Amino acid sequence: MNKLLVWLSVLLVVVFGGRAVVQYMSSSAHERAATTRVEAFLGGLSEGGDFQAAFNMFETGTPSGIEKMTQDQYNMEVIRLRSWLASHKIAQPIGSYEILGATLVAPPEGADEAAVVVACTIDGRRAGIVAIRNQPLEWAD
């Protein structure tokens, strides 16, 4: 009977421990991907940065974010990006930025992908940016 309890305990530890490790690795991967995306976005908006790369990171998080857009759609999305930045008084080019960390959060209603809030400073002001794969970046308010 004692051996059965020991084996059952070991089995439970392995199952739940393995589950925790998989969950940690998954959240860690999402956090790294979001951090990389936001860093590329902010780097593209910096002095000497690549605005097109920043736009792609803002829009979908992929380098091919605008391939299917018409010129008019692209122009409208650039205006939306600039308005989005202006809503938090972010001037272009960005003078400096720093990534402070990333946290996996519950995705908004209707989103199938993981949502990650990337904490950062932009020109000395603290901000949070929500990154969801294949969706435009949003401010975390």
Buried (B, 14 or more C-beta within 10 A) or exposed (E): EEEEEEEEEEEEEEEEEEEEEEEEEEBEEBBEBBBBBBBBBBBBBBEEBBEEBBBBBBBBBEEEBBEEEEEEEEEEBBEEBEEBBEEEEBEBEBEEBEBEEBBBBEBEEEBEEBBBBBBBBBEEEEBBBBBBBEBBBBBBE
